[in-house]
């Protein structure tokens, strides 16, 4: 366990406070999350999802995709302002009915070393985008206070149909990206994103978003890797914990009066 990075350097409230400060004062900030899927890639352990992606994203060999994904993840570990990592939170422990935590979901320090990261780790819960403060549109609206944002996601049409701009009370620059793309074709897409005019960018683009958040941070932006929350805002239920009565059901947009 001593070789695994599983603790947070700040409370969720402290992370949110820095986010508010960065938005209000036009300061850069980024969050790139390293969850169980990223850990599996770092360990070179492809699963059914990786295998399916390799077939549809233009790869002949799943391990070629894994190696490209590792480049992106390691780059994000090296440069991200904040890292979202998995720790023994109540959510994680409740996820496993016997109260145990999957040991192999923690970020091993050897991958931090492999990334070449020099600056100290700033770590928060990898699931913080699903928190009430960020995942619930009414609460996020209070943080944004009308600040225009950009959203990088394949979910553009669903987000528009669900009236996200109205829910958040701000203008949204929707930047639509393909759900899957080969690493070699990713560069041209990213070139069109890095010069986005908005200061706040929310990103949900699979593993390909991990170092994009970091790159936008280096361009002075607030960039948050929001993951499955964005699909939830678009009306798609992609995770068990977003279901009615589940821990993160507050992320669903309700149009009830």
PAFI-159981 format. One record per residue (C-alpha): y, x, z; residue number from 1; residue in one letter. Coordinates in Angstrom, 1 decimal, decimal comma. Layout:
+--------+--------+--------+-------+-------+
|  north |   east |     up | zamar | pator |
+--------+--------+--------+-------+-------+
|      Y |      X |      Z |   NUM |     A |
...
+--------+--------+--------+-------+-------+
***
This chain:
+--------+--------+--------+-------+-------+
|  north |   east |     up | zamar | pator |
+--------+--------+--------+-------+-------+
|    0,0 |    0,0 |    0,0 |     1 |     X |
|    2,4 |    2,9 |    0,6 |     2 |     X |
|    2,4 |    3,6 |   -3,1 |     3 |     X |
|    3,6 |    0,1 |   -4,0 |     4 |     X |
|    7,1 |   -1,2 |   -4,1 |     5 |     X |
|    7,0 |   -4,6 |   -2,5 |     6 |     X |
|   10,1 |   -4,9 |   -0,4 |     7 |     X |
|   13,6 |   -6,3 |   -1,2 |     8 |     X |
|   16,8 |   -4,4 |   -0,5 |     9 |     X |
|   18,9 |   -7,5 |   -0,1 |    10 |     X |
|   18,5 |  -11,1 |    0,9 |    11 |     X |
|   18,8 |  -13,8 |   -1,8 |    12 |     X |
|   22,2 |  -14,8 |   -0,3 |    13 |     X |
|   23,4 |  -11,2 |   -0,7 |    14 |     X |
|   22,2 |  -11,1 |   -4,3 |    15 |     X |
|   24,0 |  -14,4 |   -5,0 |    16 |     X |
|   27,1 |  -13,0 |   -3,3 |    17 |     X |
|   27,2 |  -10,0 |   -5,6 |    18 |     X |
|   26,6 |  -12,2 |   -8,6 |    19 |     X |
|   29,5 |  -14,4 |   -7,7 |    20 |     X |
|   31,7 |  -11,3 |   -7,2 |    21 |     X |
|   30,7 |   -9,9 |  -10,5 |    22 |     X |
|   31,5 |  -13,1 |  -12,4 |    23 |     X |
|   34,8 |  -13,7 |  -10,6 |    24 |     X |
|   36,0 |  -10,1 |  -11,0 |    25 |     X |
|   34,6 |   -9,4 |  -14,5 |    26 |     X |
|   32,2 |   -6,7 |  -13,2 |    27 |     X |
|   28,8 |   -5,8 |  -14,7 |    28 |     X |
|   25,5 |   -6,8 |  -13,1 |    29 |     X |
|   22,0 |   -7,1 |  -14,4 |    30 |     X |
|   18,7 |   -8,5 |  -13,3 |    31 |     X |
|   15,4 |   -7,5 |  -15,0 |    32 |     X |
|   12,3 |   -9,0 |  -13,4 |    33 |     X |
|    8,9 |   -7,3 |  -13,1 |    34 |     X |
|    6,3 |  -10,0 |  -12,5 |    35 |     X |
|    2,6 |  -10,1 |  -12,6 |    36 |     X |
|    2,6 |  -10,1 |  -16,4 |    37 |     X |
|    4,7 |   -7,0 |  -16,6 |    38 |     X |
|    2,4 |   -5,3 |  -14,0 |    39 |     X |
|   -0,6 |   -6,1 |  -16,2 |    40 |     X |
|    1,1 |   -4,5 |  -19,2 |    41 |     X |
|    2,1 |   -1,4 |  -17,2 |    42 |     X |
|   -1,6 |   -1,1 |  -16,1 |    43 |     X |
|   -2,6 |   -1,5 |  -19,8 |    44 |     X |
|   -4,7 |   -4,6 |  -18,9 |    45 |     X |
|   -4,1 |   -7,1 |  -21,7 |    46 |     X |
|   -5,0 |  -10,7 |  -21,0 |    47 |     X |
|   -5,5 |  -13,8 |  -23,1 |    48 |     X |
|   -1,7 |  -14,3 |  -23,5 |    49 |     X |
|   -1,2 |  -10,7 |  -24,7 |    50 |     X |
|   -4,1 |  -11,1 |  -27,1 |    51 |     X |
|   -2,7 |  -14,3 |  -28,6 |    52 |     X |
|    0,7 |  -12,8 |  -28,9 |    53 |     X |
|   -0,6 |   -9,8 |  -30,8 |    54 |     X |
|   -2,1 |  -12,1 |  -33,4 |    55 |     X |
|    1,1 |  -14,0 |  -34,0 |    56 |     X |
|    3,7 |  -11,3 |  -33,5 |    57 |     X |
|    2,4 |   -9,1 |  -36,4 |    58 |     X |
|    0,1 |   -6,7 |  -34,5 |    59 |     X |
|   -3,3 |   -5,7 |  -35,8 |    60 |     X |
|   -4,3 |   -4,2 |  -32,4 |    61 |     X |
|   -3,5 |   -5,8 |  -29,0 |    62 |     X |
|   -3,1 |   -2,3 |  -27,5 |    63 |     X |
|   -0,3 |   -1,5 |  -29,9 |    64 |     X |
|    1,6 |   -4,5 |  -28,6 |    65 |     X |
|    0,8 |   -3,3 |  -25,0 |    66 |     X |
|    2,3 |    0,1 |  -25,7 |    67 |     X |
|    5,4 |   -1,4 |  -27,2 |    68 |     X |
|    5,8 |   -3,7 |  -24,3 |    69 |     X |
|    5,4 |   -0,8 |  -21,9 |    70 |     X |
|    8,3 |    1,0 |  -23,6 |    71 |     X |
|   10,6 |   -2,0 |  -22,9 |    72 |     X |
|    9,5 |   -2,5 |  -19,3 |    73 |     X |
|    9,8 |    1,1 |  -18,4 |    74 |     X |
|   13,3 |    1,2 |  -20,0 |    75 |     X |
|   14,3 |   -1,8 |  -17,9 |    76 |     X |
|   12,9 |   -0,2 |  -14,7 |    77 |     X |
|   14,8 |    3,0 |  -15,5 |    78 |     X |
|   18,2 |    1,5 |  -16,1 |    79 |     X |
|   18,5 |   -2,1 |  -14,7 |    80 |     X |
|   21,1 |   -2,7 |  -12,0 |    81 |     X |
|   18,8 |   -5,0 |  -10,1 |    82 |     X |
|   15,0 |   -5,3 |  -10,4 |    83 |     X |
|   13,2 |   -8,4 |   -9,5 |    84 |     X |
|    9,8 |   -7,5 |   -7,9 |    85 |     X |
|    7,0 |   -9,4 |   -6,3 |    86 |     X |
|    6,8 |   -9,3 |   -2,5 |    87 |     X |
|    4,9 |  -11,2 |    0,2 |    88 |     X |
|    7,2 |  -14,2 |    0,2 |    89 |     X |
|    6,3 |  -17,6 |    1,5 |    90 |     X |
|    6,0 |  -18,8 |   -2,1 |    91 |     X |
|    3,6 |  -16,1 |   -3,1 |    92 |     X |
|    1,5 |  -16,6 |    0,0 |    93 |     X |
|    1,4 |  -20,3 |   -0,4 |    94 |     X |
|    0,4 |  -19,9 |   -4,0 |    95 |     X |
|   -2,9 |  -18,4 |   -2,8 |    96 |     X |
|   -4,5 |  -21,0 |   -0,6 |    97 |     X |
|   -6,2 |  -18,4 |    1,7 |    98 |     X |
|   -2,8 |  -16,9 |    2,5 |    99 |     X |
|   -3,5 |  -13,5 |    0,8 |   100 |     X |
|   -1,3 |  -11,9 |   -1,8 |   101 |     X |
|   -2,7 |  -10,4 |   -5,0 |   102 |     X |
|   -2,3 |   -6,7 |   -4,3 |   103 |     X |
|   -2,3 |   -5,8 |   -8,0 |   104 |     X |
|    0,9 |   -7,8 |   -8,6 |   105 |     X |
|    3,1 |   -5,2 |   -6,8 |   106 |     X |
|    5,1 |   -2,6 |   -8,7 |   107 |     X |
|    3,4 |    0,7 |   -8,1 |   108 |     X |
|    5,8 |    3,6 |   -7,5 |   109 |     X |
|    4,1 |    5,7 |  -10,1 |   110 |     X |
|    5,7 |    3,4 |  -12,8 |   111 |     X |
|    9,1 |    3,9 |  -11,3 |   112 |     X |
|    8,4 |    7,7 |  -11,6 |   113 |     X |
|    7,1 |    7,2 |  -15,1 |   114 |     X |
|   10,3 |    5,4 |  -16,1 |   115 |     X |
|   12,4 |    8,3 |  -15,0 |   116 |     X |
|   14,7 |    6,2 |  -12,8 |   117 |     X |
|   17,0 |    8,3 |  -10,7 |   118 |     X |
|   19,3 |    5,9 |   -9,0 |   119 |     X |
|   18,1 |    4,0 |   -5,9 |   120 |     X |
|   16,2 |    0,7 |   -6,4 |   121 |     X |
|   18,2 |   -2,5 |   -5,8 |   122 |     X |
|   15,4 |   -5,1 |   -5,5 |   123 |     X |
|   15,3 |   -8,8 |   -5,1 |   124 |     X |
|   12,6 |  -11,5 |   -5,4 |   125 |     X |
|   11,3 |  -11,7 |   -9,0 |   126 |     X |
|   11,4 |  -15,5 |   -8,6 |   127 |     X |
|   15,1 |  -15,7 |   -7,7 |   128 |     X |
|   16,0 |  -17,4 |  -11,0 |   129 |     X |
|   13,8 |  -20,3 |   -9,7 |   130 |     X |
|   15,8 |  -20,5 |   -6,4 |   131 |     X |
|   17,9 |  -23,5 |   -5,6 |   132 |     X |
|   21,1 |  -21,5 |   -6,1 |   133 |     X |
|   20,3 |  -20,4 |   -9,6 |   134 |     X |
|   17,6 |  -22,7 |  -10,9 |   135 |     X |
|   19,3 |  -26,0 |  -10,0 |   136 |     X |
|   22,0 |  -26,7 |  -12,6 |   137 |     X |
|   24,3 |  -28,4 |  -10,1 |   138 |     X |
|   24,2 |  -25,3 |   -7,8 |   139 |     X |
|   24,6 |  -22,8 |  -10,7 |   140 |     X |
|   27,6 |  -24,8 |  -11,9 |   141 |     X |
|   29,3 |  -24,0 |   -8,5 |   142 |     X |
|   28,7 |  -20,3 |   -9,2 |   143 |     X |
|   29,9 |  -20,3 |  -12,8 |   144 |     X |
|   33,0 |  -22,4 |  -12,0 |   145 |     X |
|   33,6 |  -23,1 |  -15,7 |   146 |     X |
|   33,0 |  -19,6 |  -16,9 |   147 |     X |
|   31,7 |  -19,7 |  -20,6 |   148 |     X |
|   28,2 |  -18,2 |  -20,9 |   149 |     X |
|   25,8 |  -17,2 |  -23,6 |   150 |     X |
|   22,1 |  -18,0 |  -23,5 |   151 |     X |
|   19,5 |  -15,9 |  -25,4 |   152 |     X |
|   16,4 |  -18,0 |  -25,9 |   153 |     X |
|   14,0 |  -19,6 |  -28,3 |   154 |     X |
|   14,8 |  -22,9 |  -26,5 |   155 |     X |
|   18,2 |  -23,7 |  -28,1 |   156 |     X |
|   17,4 |  -27,1 |  -29,4 |   157 |     X |
|   15,9 |  -28,4 |  -26,2 |   158 |     X |
|   18,8 |  -27,0 |  -24,2 |   159 |     X |
|   21,3 |  -28,8 |  -26,4 |   160 |     X |
|   19,3 |  -32,0 |  -26,4 |   161 |     X |
|   19,2 |  -31,9 |  -22,6 |   162 |     X |
|   23,0 |  -31,5 |  -22,4 |   163 |     X |
|   23,0 |  -28,2 |  -20,6 |   164 |     X |
|   26,6 |  -27,4 |  -21,3 |   165 |     X |
|   27,7 |  -30,7 |  -19,7 |   166 |     X |
|   25,4 |  -30,1 |  -16,8 |   167 |     X |
|   26,8 |  -26,7 |  -16,1 |   168 |     X |
|   30,4 |  -27,7 |  -16,9 |   169 |     X |
|   31,0 |  -24,8 |  -19,2 |   170 |     X |
|   31,0 |  -23,8 |  -22,9 |   171 |     X |
|   27,7 |  -22,2 |  -24,0 |   172 |     X |
|   27,1 |  -19,8 |  -26,9 |   173 |     X |
|   23,5 |  -20,4 |  -27,8 |   174 |     X |
|   21,9 |  -17,4 |  -29,3 |   175 |     X |
|   18,5 |  -18,5 |  -30,7 |   176 |     X |
|   15,8 |  -15,8 |  -31,0 |   177 |     X |
|   12,2 |  -16,2 |  -32,2 |   178 |     X |
|    9,6 |  -16,8 |  -29,6 |   179 |     X |
|    7,6 |  -13,8 |  -30,9 |   180 |     X |
|    8,5 |  -10,9 |  -33,0 |   181 |     X |
|    7,2 |   -7,4 |  -33,7 |   182 |     X |
|    8,9 |   -4,6 |  -31,7 |   183 |     X |
|   10,0 |   -2,9 |  -35,0 |   184 |     X |
|   11,9 |   -6,0 |  -36,0 |   185 |     X |
|   13,5 |   -6,5 |  -32,6 |   186 |     X |
|   16,3 |   -4,0 |  -33,1 |   187 |     X |
|   18,2 |   -6,0 |  -35,8 |   188 |     X |
|   18,2 |   -9,1 |  -33,5 |   189 |     X |
|   19,5 |   -7,1 |  -30,5 |   190 |     X |
|   22,3 |   -5,6 |  -32,6 |   191 |     X |
|   23,7 |   -9,1 |  -33,0 |   192 |     X |
|   23,6 |   -9,8 |  -29,3 |   193 |     X |
|   25,1 |   -6,7 |  -27,6 |   194 |     X |
|   28,6 |   -7,4 |  -28,7 |   195 |     X |
|   28,6 |  -11,0 |  -27,5 |   196 |     X |
|   32,0 |  -12,1 |  -26,3 |   197 |     X |
|   30,9 |  -13,9 |  -23,2 |   198 |     X |
|   30,8 |  -12,0 |  -19,9 |   199 |     X |
|   27,8 |  -13,9 |  -18,5 |   200 |     X |
|   24,6 |  -14,0 |  -20,4 |   201 |     X |
|   21,4 |  -15,7 |  -19,4 |   202 |     X |
|   18,2 |  -14,4 |  -21,1 |   203 |     X |
|   14,7 |  -15,8 |  -21,6 |   204 |     X |
|   12,9 |  -13,9 |  -24,3 |   205 |     X |
|    9,5 |  -12,8 |  -22,9 |   206 |     X |
|    9,0 |   -9,1 |  -22,3 |   207 |     X |
|   11,5 |   -8,4 |  -25,1 |   208 |     X |
|   14,3 |   -9,4 |  -22,8 |   209 |     X |
|   13,7 |   -6,9 |  -20,1 |   210 |     X |
|   15,7 |   -4,0 |  -21,6 |   211 |     X |
|   18,1 |   -6,3 |  -23,3 |   212 |     X |
|   19,5 |   -7,3 |  -19,9 |   213 |     X |
|   19,9 |   -3,6 |  -19,1 |   214 |     X |
|   21,7 |   -3,0 |  -22,5 |   215 |     X |
|   24,1 |   -5,8 |  -21,9 |   216 |     X |
|   24,8 |   -4,4 |  -18,4 |   217 |     X |
|   25,7 |   -1,1 |  -20,0 |   218 |     X |
|   28,2 |   -3,0 |  -22,1 |   219 |     X |
|   29,9 |   -4,4 |  -19,0 |   220 |     X |
|   28,2 |   -7,8 |  -18,9 |   221 |     X |
|   26,5 |   -9,9 |  -16,2 |   222 |     X |
|   23,1 |  -10,4 |  -17,7 |   223 |     X |
|   20,2 |  -12,2 |  -15,9 |   224 |     X |
|   16,6 |  -12,3 |  -16,9 |   225 |     X |
|   16,0 |  -16,0 |  -16,2 |   226 |     X |
|   12,4 |  -16,4 |  -17,6 |   227 |     X |
|   10,7 |  -19,8 |  -17,5 |   228 |     X |
|   13,7 |  -21,5 |  -15,9 |   229 |     X |
|   15,4 |  -21,8 |  -19,3 |   230 |     X |
|   12,4 |  -23,6 |  -20,8 |   231 |     X |
|   12,4 |  -25,9 |  -17,8 |   232 |     X |
|   16,1 |  -26,7 |  -18,5 |   233 |     X |
|   15,0 |  -27,5 |  -22,1 |   234 |     X |
|   12,6 |  -30,1 |  -20,7 |   235 |     X |
|    9,4 |  -28,1 |  -21,1 |   236 |     X |
|    7,0 |  -27,6 |  -18,2 |   237 |     X |
|    5,6 |  -24,1 |  -18,5 |   238 |     X |
|    4,6 |  -23,3 |  -14,9 |   239 |     X |
|    2,8 |  -25,3 |  -12,2 |   240 |     X |
|    5,6 |  -24,7 |   -9,7 |   241 |     X |
|    8,1 |  -26,8 |  -11,7 |   242 |     X |
|    6,1 |  -30,0 |  -11,4 |   243 |     X |
|    7,3 |  -32,9 |   -9,4 |   244 |     X |
|    6,8 |  -32,1 |   -5,7 |   245 |     X |
|    6,2 |  -28,4 |   -6,4 |   246 |     X |
|    8,3 |  -25,6 |   -4,9 |   247 |     X |
|   10,7 |  -25,3 |   -7,9 |   248 |     X |
|   10,9 |  -28,9 |   -9,1 |   249 |     X |
|   14,7 |  -28,6 |   -8,5 |   250 |     X |
|   14,9 |  -26,6 |  -11,8 |   251 |     X |
|   14,3 |  -29,7 |  -13,9 |   252 |     X |
|   17,4 |  -31,4 |  -15,2 |   253 |     X |
|   17,5 |  -35,0 |  -14,0 |   254 |     X |
|   19,8 |  -37,4 |  -15,9 |   255 |     X |
|   19,3 |  -40,1 |  -13,3 |   256 |     X |
|   22,6 |  -41,7 |  -12,2 |   257 |     X |
+--------+--------+--------+-------+-------+
***
